[in-house]
Amino acid sequence: MTNSKEYPYAASVYIGRFQPFHNGHLNSIKSALQKSHRLILVLGGAYLSPSIRGPWSIEERIQMIKTCLTKQQLNRIDFVYVRDRLYCEQLWIQNVKGEVAKLIDTNLPIAIIGHEKDSSSYYLKVFPQWFFLETGNFKGINATDIRKAYFLSENLKSAYDKTPKPISNWLKNYRKKNAFKIIKEKYNYIQKMLSNTKLNMNNDVFNVFIICNNYVLLLKSKQTLRKHLFSMPEIEELNQNDPKNSILSEIIFKNSSIKLNFELLNHRIFDYSGRYPIGVQKSNTFYFKLNHENLPVVLPGKNSEHVEWILLDDIHLLENQIYSDHFQIMSWFLNTTSS
């Protein structure tokens, strides 16, 4: 495809979550299209489960963005999306570079656009081969404040006014869906927790990643933030000599008289800063192999509503139904053990 207009850059790369797409994003796109022949929109957080930081799926976000652009603009824009690689940044960098290389000759001049607002914008500096174009912070708009106003109904007009008209209409209709109610419940819970001046924040949680005969044990908790999502069992304190008795609050092995042989394969503390929305919380995770001829029968404990053995090869099919960074944690253990 040729174009008679001369552009400084063959393409600009714009990485973002767009949760939701707002006027600042639209302004950045228009600016990039003035300087680049093509624009590659890289949507992050692909396949993550809905959360207060990322309520909307890849499909929903692409749909949102397309409603705000003209046919002529869309003809010059490519949409790609990448998974978060919370505990393997180099793989994420390779993923972004690989997706861009599919679309443009990387020997041509390429720019990466964005605004260096805080530490979350670090990714703008990990692609030194691309020119950096600072877009600025358009009218101080940010998606975090929009989501908070929207889900807590604090100032809906303010939230809508900071988004293009097609987005505000989309958001108004979204409030009627059950998915909105689920995220709103999480927002309300977080606000309640943060307003509790006597809150004793537990900075560490203990999780257990248990496999048996190529199956992994996952549950759905009654706890508000983990509700409706699969997660690894969470325990108050680990007894490494008897892990079975450490996890009885959320799961129950039906025949407790059976002697279960737990083999500790690995252990790591996972500390991604955005993994918990009420403060800094690290996951102290223990990876166990349960050596047993058959899958033991497991029932929900007092703090869970569902428990299930799931084939390891199939957990990627549930990625958008797994809480927070638990899929990333399990993937890290599996990749580390197999390498």
Contacts in CASP RR format, 6 or more apart in sequence:
PFRMAT RR
TARGET T0000
AUTHOR 0000-0000-0000
METHOD contacts of the structure
MODEL  1
MTNSKEYPYAASVYIGRFQPFHNGHLNSIKSALQKSHRLILVLGGAYLSP
SIRGPWSIEERIQMIKTCLTKQQLNRIDFVYVRDRLYCEQLWIQNVKGEV
AKLIDTNLPIAIIGHEKDSSSYYLKVFPQWFFLETGNFKGINATDIRKAY
FLSENLKSAYDKTPKPISNWLKNYRKKNAFKIIKEKYNYIQKMLSNTKLN
MNNDVFNVFIICNNYVLLLKSKQTLRKHLFSMPEIEELNQNDPKNSILSE
IIFKNSSIKLNFELLNHRIFDYSGRYPIGVQKSNTFYFKLNHENLPVVLP
GKNSEHVEWILLDDIHLLENQIYSDHFQIMSWFLNTTSS
3 37 0 8 1.000
7 35 0 8 1.000
7 36 0 8 1.000
7 37 0 8 1.000
8 35 0 8 1.000
8 36 0 8 1.000
8 109 0 8 1.000
8 111 0 8 1.000
9 35 0 8 1.000
9 36 0 8 1.000
9 37 0 8 1.000
9 109 0 8 1.000
9 110 0 8 1.000
9 111 0 8 1.000
9 131 0 8 1.000
10 36 0 8 1.000
10 37 0 8 1.000
10 38 0 8 1.000
10 104 0 8 1.000
10 105 0 8 1.000
10 108 0 8 1.000
10 109 0 8 1.000
10 110 0 8 1.000
11 36 0 8 1.000
11 37 0 8 1.000
11 38 0 8 1.000
11 39 0 8 1.000
11 40 0 8 1.000
11 100 0 8 1.000
11 103 0 8 1.000
11 104 0 8 1.000
11 108 0 8 1.000
11 110 0 8 1.000
11 111 0 8 1.000
12 32 0 8 1.000
12 35 0 8 1.000
12 36 0 8 1.000
12 38 0 8 1.000
12 39 0 8 1.000
12 40 0 8 1.000
12 110 0 8 1.000
12 111 0 8 1.000
12 112 0 8 1.000
12 113 0 8 1.000
12 133 0 8 1.000
13 40 0 8 1.000
13 42 0 8 1.000
13 96 0 8 1.000
13 100 0 8 1.000
13 110 0 8 1.000
13 111 0 8 1.000
13 112 0 8 1.000
13 113 0 8 1.000
13 127 0 8 1.000
13 130 0 8 1.000
14 28 0 8 1.000
14 29 0 8 1.000
14 32 0 8 1.000
14 39 0 8 1.000
14 40 0 8 1.000
14 41 0 8 1.000
14 42 0 8 1.000
14 112 0 8 1.000
14 113 0 8 1.000
14 114 0 8 1.000
15 42 0 8 1.000
15 44 0 8 1.000
15 96 0 8 1.000
15 112 0 8 1.000
15 114 0 8 1.000
15 123 0 8 1.000
16 41 0 8 1.000
16 42 0 8 1.000
16 43 0 8 1.000
16 44 0 8 1.000
17 43 0 8 1.000
17 44 0 8 1.000
17 45 0 8 1.000
17 53 0 8 1.000
17 54 0 8 1.000
17 61 0 8 1.000
17 143 0 8 1.000
18 25 0 8 1.000
18 43 0 8 1.000
18 61 0 8 1.000
18 64 0 8 1.000
18 65 0 8 1.000
18 143 0 8 1.000
19 53 0 8 1.000
19 54 0 8 1.000
19 55 0 8 1.000
19 56 0 8 1.000
19 61 0 8 1.000
19 143 0 8 1.000
19 147 0 8 1.000
20 56 0 8 1.000
20 61 0 8 1.000
20 64 0 8 1.000
20 143 0 8 1.000
20 146 0 8 1.000
20 147 0 8 1.000
20 163 0 8 1.000
20 167 0 8 1.000
20 170 0 8 1.000
20 171 0 8 1.000
21 61 0 8 1.000
21 64 0 8 1.000
21 65 0 8 1.000
21 68 0 8 1.000
21 163 0 8 1.000
21 164 0 8 1.000
21 167 0 8 1.000
22 141 0 8 1.000
22 143 0 8 1.000
22 146 0 8 1.000
22 162 0 8 1.000
22 163 0 8 1.000
22 164 0 8 1.000
22 167 0 8 1.000
23 138 0 8 1.000
23 139 0 8 1.000
23 141 0 8 1.000
23 162 0 8 1.000
23 163 0 8 1.000
23 164 0 8 1.000
24 138 0 8 1.000
24 139 0 8 1.000
24 141 0 8 1.000
25 65 0 8 1.000
26 68 0 8 1.000
26 164 0 8 1.000
27 135 0 8 1.000
27 138 0 8 1.000
28 113 0 8 1.000
28 114 0 8 1.000
28 115 0 8 1.000
28 135 0 8 1.000
28 138 0 8 1.000
29 39 0 8 1.000
29 41 0 8 1.000
29 69 0 8 1.000
29 73 0 8 1.000
29 77 0 8 1.000
31 113 0 8 1.000
31 133 0 8 1.000
31 135 0 8 1.000
32 39 0 8 1.000
32 111 0 8 1.000
32 113 0 8 1.000
32 133 0 8 1.000
32 135 0 8 1.000
33 39 0 8 1.000
33 73 0 8 1.000
33 76 0 8 1.000
33 77 0 8 1.000
35 111 0 8 1.000
35 133 0 8 1.000
36 111 0 8 1.000
37 76 0 8 1.000
38 76 0 8 1.000
38 77 0 8 1.000
38 78 0 8 1.000
38 103 0 8 1.000
38 104 0 8 1.000
39 76 0 8 1.000
39 77 0 8 1.000
39 78 0 8 1.000
40 77 0 8 1.000
40 78 0 8 1.000
40 80 0 8 1.000
40 99 0 8 1.000
40 100 0 8 1.000
40 103 0 8 1.000
40 104 0 8 1.000
41 65 0 8 1.000
41 77 0 8 1.000
41 78 0 8 1.000
41 79 0 8 1.000
41 80 0 8 1.000
42 80 0 8 1.000
42 81 0 8 1.000
42 82 0 8 1.000
42 96 0 8 1.000
42 99 0 8 1.000
42 100 0 8 1.000
43 58 0 8 1.000
43 61 0 8 1.000
43 62 0 8 1.000
43 79 0 8 1.000
43 80 0 8 1.000
43 81 0 8 1.000
43 82 0 8 1.000
44 81 0 8 1.000
44 82 0 8 1.000
44 83 0 8 1.000
44 84 0 8 1.000
45 54 0 8 1.000
45 58 0 8 1.000
45 81 0 8 1.000
45 82 0 8 1.000
45 83 0 8 1.000
45 84 0 8 1.000
46 58 0 8 1.000
46 81 0 8 1.000
46 82 0 8 1.000
46 83 0 8 1.000
46 84 0 8 1.000
47 58 0 8 1.000
47 83 0 8 1.000
47 319 0 8 1.000
47 320 0 8 1.000
48 54 0 8 1.000
48 84 0 8 1.000
48 319 0 8 1.000
48 320 0 8 1.000
49 229 0 8 1.000
49 319 0 8 1.000
49 320 0 8 1.000
49 321 0 8 1.000
49 322 0 8 1.000
49 323 0 8 1.000
49 324 0 8 1.000
50 56 0 8 1.000
50 57 0 8 1.000
50 179 0 8 1.000
50 182 0 8 1.000
50 183 0 8 1.000
50 320 0 8 1.000
51 183 0 8 1.000
51 186 0 8 1.000
51 277 0 8 1.000
51 324 0 8 1.000
52 147 0 8 1.000
52 151 0 8 1.000
52 183 0 8 1.000
52 186 0 8 1.000
52 187 0 8 1.000
52 190 0 8 1.000
52 277 0 8 1.000
53 147 0 8 1.000
53 274 0 8 1.000
53 277 0 8 1.000
54 147 0 8 1.000
55 147 0 8 1.000
55 151 0 8 1.000
55 179 0 8 1.000
55 183 0 8 1.000
56 64 0 8 1.000
57 320 0 8 1.000
58 81 0 8 1.000
62 79 0 8 1.000
62 81 0 8 1.000
63 170 0 8 1.000
64 166 0 8 1.000
64 167 0 8 1.000
64 170 0 8 1.000
65 79 0 8 1.000
66 74 0 8 1.000
67 164 0 8 1.000
67 166 0 8 1.000
67 167 0 8 1.000
67 170 0 8 1.000
68 164 0 8 1.000
68 166 0 8 1.000
68 167 0 8 1.000
69 77 0 8 1.000
78 103 0 8 1.000
80 99 0 8 1.000
80 100 0 8 1.000
80 102 0 8 1.000
80 103 0 8 1.000
82 92 0 8 1.000
82 95 0 8 1.000
82 96 0 8 1.000
82 99 0 8 1.000
83 92 0 8 1.000
83 95 0 8 1.000
84 92 0 8 1.000
84 328 0 8 1.000
85 91 0 8 1.000
85 92 0 8 1.000
85 95 0 8 1.000
85 328 0 8 1.000
86 270 0 8 1.000
86 272 0 8 1.000
86 275 0 8 1.000
86 325 0 8 1.000
86 328 0 8 1.000
87 270 0 8 1.000
87 272 0 8 1.000
87 325 0 8 1.000
87 328 0 8 1.000
87 329 0 8 1.000
87 332 0 8 1.000
88 332 0 8 1.000
88 335 0 8 1.000
89 126 0 8 1.000
93 126 0 8 1.000
93 127 0 8 1.000
96 127 0 8 1.000
97 106 0 8 1.000
97 127 0 8 1.000
100 106 0 8 1.000
100 110 0 8 1.000
104 110 0 8 1.000
106 129 0 8 1.000
109 131 0 8 1.000
110 129 0 8 1.000
110 130 0 8 1.000
110 131 0 8 1.000
111 130 0 8 1.000
111 131 0 8 1.000
111 132 0 8 1.000
111 133 0 8 1.000
112 124 0 8 1.000
112 127 0 8 1.000
112 130 0 8 1.000
112 131 0 8 1.000
112 132 0 8 1.000
112 133 0 8 1.000
113 132 0 8 1.000
113 133 0 8 1.000
113 134 0 8 1.000
113 135 0 8 1.000
114 121 0 8 1.000
114 124 0 8 1.000
114 132 0 8 1.000
114 133 0 8 1.000
114 134 0 8 1.000
114 135 0 8 1.000
114 136 0 8 1.000
115 121 0 8 1.000
115 134 0 8 1.000
115 135 0 8 1.000
115 136 0 8 1.000
115 137 0 8 1.000
116 124 0 8 1.000
116 134 0 8 1.000
117 137 0 8 1.000
117 142 0 8 1.000
124 132 0 8 1.000
125 132 0 8 1.000
139 162 0 8 1.000
141 162 0 8 1.000
145 162 0 8 1.000
146 159 0 8 1.000
146 162 0 8 1.000
146 163 0 8 1.000
148 154 0 8 1.000
148 187 0 8 1.000
149 155 0 8 1.000
149 156 0 8 1.000
149 158 0 8 1.000
149 159 0 8 1.000
150 156 0 8 1.000
150 159 0 8 1.000
150 171 0 8 1.000
151 180 0 8 1.000
151 183 0 8 1.000
151 184 0 8 1.000
151 187 0 8 1.000
152 184 0 8 1.000
152 187 0 8 1.000
152 188 0 8 1.000
152 191 0 8 1.000
159 168 0 8 1.000
159 171 0 8 1.000
160 168 0 8 1.000
160 171 0 8 1.000
160 172 0 8 1.000
161 168 0 8 1.000
163 171 0 8 1.000
174 180 0 8 1.000
182 227 0 8 1.000
182 228 0 8 1.000
185 224 0 8 1.000
185 227 0 8 1.000
186 224 0 8 1.000
186 225 0 8 1.000
186 277 0 8 1.000
189 224 0 8 1.000
189 225 0 8 1.000
190 225 0 8 1.000
190 277 0 8 1.000
190 278 0 8 1.000
193 199 0 8 1.000
193 278 0 8 1.000
194 278 0 8 1.000
201 278 0 8 1.000
201 279 0 8 1.000
201 281 0 8 1.000
202 281 0 8 1.000
203 280 0 8 1.000
203 281 0 8 1.000
203 282 0 8 1.000
204 269 0 8 1.000
204 281 0 8 1.000
204 282 0 8 1.000
204 283 0 8 1.000
204 284 0 8 1.000
205 234 0 8 1.000
205 281 0 8 1.000
205 282 0 8 1.000
205 283 0 8 1.000
205 284 0 8 1.000
206 234 0 8 1.000
206 235 0 8 1.000
206 236 0 8 1.000
206 237 0 8 1.000
206 238 0 8 1.000
206 246 0 8 1.000
206 283 0 8 1.000
206 284 0 8 1.000
206 285 0 8 1.000
206 286 0 8 1.000
207 231 0 8 1.000
207 232 0 8 1.000
207 233 0 8 1.000
207 234 0 8 1.000
207 235 0 8 1.000
207 283 0 8 1.000
207 284 0 8 1.000
207 285 0 8 1.000
207 286 0 8 1.000
207 326 0 8 1.000
207 329 0 8 1.000
208 232 0 8 1.000
208 233 0 8 1.000
208 235 0 8 1.000
208 238 0 8 1.000
208 243 0 8 1.000
208 246 0 8 1.000
208 247 0 8 1.000
208 285 0 8 1.000
208 286 0 8 1.000
208 288 0 8 1.000
209 216 0 8 1.000
209 232 0 8 1.000
209 285 0 8 1.000
209 286 0 8 1.000
209 287 0 8 1.000
209 288 0 8 1.000
209 329 0 8 1.000
209 330 0 8 1.000
209 333 0 8 1.000
210 216 0 8 1.000
210 217 0 8 1.000
210 232 0 8 1.000
210 233 0 8 1.000
210 243 0 8 1.000
210 262 0 8 1.000
210 288 0 8 1.000
210 289 0 8 1.000
210 290 0 8 1.000
211 217 0 8 1.000
211 287 0 8 1.000
211 288 0 8 1.000
211 289 0 8 1.000
211 290 0 8 1.000
211 312 0 8 1.000
212 289 0 8 1.000
212 290 0 8 1.000
212 291 0 8 1.000
212 292 0 8 1.000
212 295 0 8 1.000
212 296 0 8 1.000
212 309 0 8 1.000
213 292 0 8 1.000
213 294 0 8 1.000
213 295 0 8 1.000
214 311 0 8 1.000
214 312 0 8 1.000
214 313 0 8 1.000
215 295 0 8 1.000
215 309 0 8 1.000
215 310 0 8 1.000
215 311 0 8 1.000
215 312 0 8 1.000
216 309 0 8 1.000
216 310 0 8 1.000
216 311 0 8 1.000
216 312 0 8 1.000
216 315 0 8 1.000
216 330 0 8 1.000
217 232 0 8 1.000
217 233 0 8 1.000
217 251 0 8 1.000
217 298 0 8 1.000
217 307 0 8 1.000
217 308 0 8 1.000
217 309 0 8 1.000
217 310 0 8 1.000
218 230 0 8 1.000
218 231 0 8 1.000
218 232 0 8 1.000
218 307 0 8 1.000
218 308 0 8 1.000
218 310 0 8 1.000
218 315 0 8 1.000
218 318 0 8 1.000
218 322 0 8 1.000
219 230 0 8 1.000
219 231 0 8 1.000
219 232 0 8 1.000
219 233 0 8 1.000
219 250 0 8 1.000
219 251 0 8 1.000
219 300 0 8 1.000
219 304 0 8 1.000
219 306 0 8 1.000
219 307 0 8 1.000
219 308 0 8 1.000
220 226 0 8 1.000
220 227 0 8 1.000
220 228 0 8 1.000
220 229 0 8 1.000
220 230 0 8 1.000
220 231 0 8 1.000
220 304 0 8 1.000
220 305 0 8 1.000
220 306 0 8 1.000
220 307 0 8 1.000
221 227 0 8 1.000
221 229 0 8 1.000
221 231 0 8 1.000
221 234 0 8 1.000
221 250 0 8 1.000
221 303 0 8 1.000
221 304 0 8 1.000
221 305 0 8 1.000
221 323 0 8 1.000
222 303 0 8 1.000
222 304 0 8 1.000
222 305 0 8 1.000
223 303 0 8 1.000
225 277 0 8 1.000
225 323 0 8 1.000
225 324 0 8 1.000
226 234 0 8 1.000
226 323 0 8 1.000
226 324 0 8 1.000
229 321 0 8 1.000
229 322 0 8 1.000
229 323 0 8 1.000
230 308 0 8 1.000
230 310 0 8 1.000
230 318 0 8 1.000
230 321 0 8 1.000
230 322 0 8 1.000
230 323 0 8 1.000
230 326 0 8 1.000
231 322 0 8 1.000
231 323 0 8 1.000
231 324 0 8 1.000
231 326 0 8 1.000
232 285 0 8 1.000
232 326 0 8 1.000
232 329 0 8 1.000
232 330 0 8 1.000
233 247 0 8 1.000
233 250 0 8 1.000
233 251 0 8 1.000
234 250 0 8 1.000
235 246 0 8 1.000
235 247 0 8 1.000
235 249 0 8 1.000
235 250 0 8 1.000
236 249 0 8 1.000
237 246 0 8 1.000
238 246 0 8 1.000
238 284 0 8 1.000
238 286 0 8 1.000
239 245 0 8 1.000
239 246 0 8 1.000
240 264 0 8 1.000
240 286 0 8 1.000
243 262 0 8 1.000
243 286 0 8 1.000
243 288 0 8 1.000
244 253 0 8 1.000
244 256 0 8 1.000
244 260 0 8 1.000
244 262 0 8 1.000
248 301 0 8 1.000
249 301 0 8 1.000
249 302 0 8 1.000
249 303 0 8 1.000
250 300 0 8 1.000
250 301 0 8 1.000
250 302 0 8 1.000
250 303 0 8 1.000
250 304 0 8 1.000
250 307 0 8 1.000
251 298 0 8 1.000
251 299 0 8 1.000
251 300 0 8 1.000
251 301 0 8 1.000
251 304 0 8 1.000
251 307 0 8 1.000
252 298 0 8 1.000
252 299 0 8 1.000
252 300 0 8 1.000
252 301 0 8 1.000
253 260 0 8 1.000
253 296 0 8 1.000
253 297 0 8 1.000
253 298 0 8 1.000
253 299 0 8 1.000
254 296 0 8 1.000
254 297 0 8 1.000
254 298 0 8 1.000
254 299 0 8 1.000
255 296 0 8 1.000
255 297 0 8 1.000
258 296 0 8 1.000
260 290 0 8 1.000
260 292 0 8 1.000
260 296 0 8 1.000
261 290 0 8 1.000
261 291 0 8 1.000
261 292 0 8 1.000
262 288 0 8 1.000
262 289 0 8 1.000
262 290 0 8 1.000
262 291 0 8 1.000
263 288 0 8 1.000
263 289 0 8 1.000
263 290 0 8 1.000
263 291 0 8 1.000
264 286 0 8 1.000
264 287 0 8 1.000
264 288 0 8 1.000
265 287 0 8 1.000
265 288 0 8 1.000
265 289 0 8 1.000
265 333 0 8 1.000
265 337 0 8 1.000
266 286 0 8 1.000
266 287 0 8 1.000
266 333 0 8 1.000
266 336 0 8 1.000
266 337 0 8 1.000
267 284 0 8 1.000
267 285 0 8 1.000
267 286 0 8 1.000
267 287 0 8 1.000
268 285 0 8 1.000
268 332 0 8 1.000
268 333 0 8 1.000
269 282 0 8 1.000
269 283 0 8 1.000
269 284 0 8 1.000
269 285 0 8 1.000
270 282 0 8 1.000
270 283 0 8 1.000
270 285 0 8 1.000
270 325 0 8 1.000
270 328 0 8 1.000
270 329 0 8 1.000
270 332 0 8 1.000
271 280 0 8 1.000
271 282 0 8 1.000
271 283 0 8 1.000
272 325 0 8 1.000
272 328 0 8 1.000
273 280 0 8 1.000
275 281 0 8 1.000
275 283 0 8 1.000
275 324 0 8 1.000
275 325 0 8 1.000
276 324 0 8 1.000
283 325 0 8 1.000
283 329 0 8 1.000
285 329 0 8 1.000
285 333 0 8 1.000
287 333 0 8 1.000
287 337 0 8 1.000
290 296 0 8 1.000
295 309 0 8 1.000
298 307 0 8 1.000
298 309 0 8 1.000
299 307 0 8 1.000
300 306 0 8 1.000
300 307 0 8 1.000
301 307 0 8 1.000
310 318 0 8 1.000
312 334 0 8 1.000
315 322 0 8 1.000
315 327 0 8 1.000
315 330 0 8 1.000
316 327 0 8 1.000
318 327 0 8 1.000
319 327 0 8 1.000
END
